[in-house]
Amino acid sequence: MDAIKATFDPETLISRVEQLIDSNQLRAARPLLAAVRRISKPNANLAQLSARLSLRDGALEEARRGLDEAIHETPDHPGLRKCRADLRQRLGDLDGAARDAAEAVILDRFDPRAKALLGAIMIELGRPVDAATCLAEALLACPEDVLVREALAAACEMAGYPEAALATLEAGFLVNPTATVLRGAAILLCVKTRKFEHAVRLAEDARAAGLADSTIFGLMGHALSNLGRQAEAEAAYTSALQLEPSDPYVRHLVAAAKPMNDAGGKPFDYLRQLFDDHAPRFDAHLLSLGYRVPEAIAALMGHHPRVRRCQPIDAVLDLGCGTGMMGACVQDLEIRTLVGVDLSPGMLAEARHKSLYGELHQNDLMSHLNREDRRFDFILAADVICYLGDLQPVFEAVNRCLARDGWFIFSVEALLVEDCSDTDGWKRLLHGRHAHSDTYITEIAGRTGLRVESISRPTIRYDGAIAVPGYVVALTHADGRPG
Ligand SMILES: C[S@@+](CC[C@H](N)C(=O)[O-])C[C@H]1O[C@@H](n2cnc3c(N)ncnc32)[C@H](O)[C@@H]1O
């Protein structure tokens, strides 16, 4: 009798629905929630559960309607505020999300979930110091929460405190000794900050504890290779591949560790997937990093004699055009044919929406250049040459496709002087990127019949608070004649 009574107690049923949603048993949660709604008056808790269920189902508009109505009725319900903050964050309304999350913190100042949510939104808003404050308070209340710890470390890194980020992650090894994700994040951070010895030590600890996954082995290989320990690096890459033979990032790391002279053999799957995944958020993300390369390239085009004389430009080729940011920066120029080429269908779809290009081709830039029989007045490459190591093949191909007085304008990440000693003038970085030195660029230009028309060294973007220096270069035919 008691059991039957308990089953019909709305509070008990509501907490059962909550459990079912938390464990993603949505098919069981739906009818139970419908039953509770039949026996209870509408209230804020029920509205919150319905909205959470709609969110899980991906029915964002339905969730938004329900939450707006419920918050209108009960503005002081922290759960409703958190739920709408989550929804608004997914819809890209970050200011609205921050207002709701802040309201939830004010309504229940001991709720670590509300602080963690506000912290995560602050990261997306590019306010890492505020994010770190919220997340540090949340972590104090629940030190075992891996996601909050990871987010706090990310906020510290973005704010320009990589030491604090690493300390946060390493402190997590004690609370969550088996959390591979924290170890991976710490190793990645060491690699990014060039603490290769430390990265190897952490990876070895993870391996000894039986916690190393393919990413950890991959990063270990990267760190070892930077320390010049090639044989050990290869062994680490082999372990990574054995664990995850089809993972494009691991395959990319392994391939990138080998010398690559043939552009056709490059591991494009990884880059294609990387940019397909980022395509919908790419423009907003890059602008938040202070990315201004397309503007810098367009400004340099303004110095070309033909542009200065306001003469029309016949043809421009935008290599690695991505979502079309470069196209947007040159739309005031009178260009008869603007051609874009990119590996990633997702990025090209975004570019297509902007309707700026006469032609868009999905292809590797080397294959495209090798097939082109037109001559271009400008060949542009904003933040794409950094995905190539050896520049000789691309400079040769550009030479063939550049008009008589044409300019090839591109950006690269600058190779720092202290990194030059043991390289050929370029060096692999993480995520498929490379850095190049200015002397290397000048030398390869000379070898391929090109010469430097102009070279400047601006900040090309920000990595957290750290300015990333690069070069914006204009090359032209060495003797004024196409090759
Ligand atoms: C960082 S984004 C820059 C996009 C654009 N140029 C801009 O400035 O906004 C790099 C782009 O280069 C593309 N990419 C990388 N390697 C490429 C290759 N070998 N051939 C063609 N596109 C490539 C990527 O798919 C991505 O869209």
The ligand as a MOL file (V3000), in Angstrom:
LIG
                    3D

  0  0  0     0  0            999 V3000
M  V30 BEGIN CTAB
M  V30 COUNTS 27 29 0 0 0
M  V30 BEGIN ATOM
M  V30 1 C 42.5640 29.0380 -40.7350 0
M  V30 2 S 41.5120 28.7930 -42.0730 0 CHG=1
M  V30 3 C 41.6620 30.3270 -42.9480 0
M  V30 4 C 40.4880 30.5420 -43.8440 0
M  V30 5 C 40.4830 31.8740 -44.6080 0
M  V30 6 N 41.6020 31.9830 -45.5150 0
M  V30 7 C 40.4520 33.0310 -43.6390 0
M  V30 8 O 41.4380 33.7570 -43.5430 0
M  V30 9 O 39.4300 33.1940 -42.9600 0 CHG=-1
M  V30 10 C 42.4430 27.6790 -43.0880 0
M  V30 11 C 41.6290 27.1350 -44.2460 0
M  V30 12 O 42.5410 26.4930 -45.1210 0
M  V30 13 C 41.9730 25.2900 -45.5760 0
M  V30 14 N 43.0830 24.4140 -45.9660 0
M  V30 15 C 44.0580 23.8950 -45.1900 0
M  V30 16 N 44.9310 23.1910 -45.9300 0
M  V30 17 C 44.4880 23.2830 -47.2110 0
M  V30 18 C 44.9430 22.7430 -48.4530 0
M  V30 19 N 46.0530 21.9870 -48.5140 0
M  V30 20 N 44.2480 23.0160 -49.5650 0
M  V30 21 C 43.1260 23.7820 -49.5280 0
M  V30 22 N 42.6290 24.3120 -48.3740 0
M  V30 23 C 43.3100 24.0620 -47.2360 0
M  V30 24 C 41.1380 24.7950 -44.4170 0
M  V30 25 O 40.1350 23.9060 -44.8290 0
M  V30 26 C 40.5920 26.1070 -43.8650 0
M  V30 27 O 39.3710 26.4390 -44.4380 0
M  V30 END ATOM
M  V30 BEGIN BOND
M  V30 1 1 1 2
M  V30 2 1 2 3
M  V30 3 1 2 10
M  V30 4 1 3 4
M  V30 5 1 4 5
M  V30 6 1 5 6
M  V30 7 1 5 7
M  V30 8 2 7 8
M  V30 9 1 7 9
M  V30 10 1 10 11
M  V30 11 1 11 12
M  V30 12 1 11 26
M  V30 13 1 12 13
M  V30 14 1 13 14
M  V30 15 1 13 24
M  V30 16 1 14 15
M  V30 17 1 14 23
M  V30 18 2 15 16
M  V30 19 1 16 17
M  V30 20 1 17 18
M  V30 21 2 17 23
M  V30 22 1 18 19
M  V30 23 2 18 20
M  V30 24 1 20 21
M  V30 25 2 21 22
M  V30 26 1 22 23
M  V30 27 1 24 25
M  V30 28 1 24 26
M  V30 29 1 26 27
M  V30 END BOND
M  V30 END CTAB
M  END
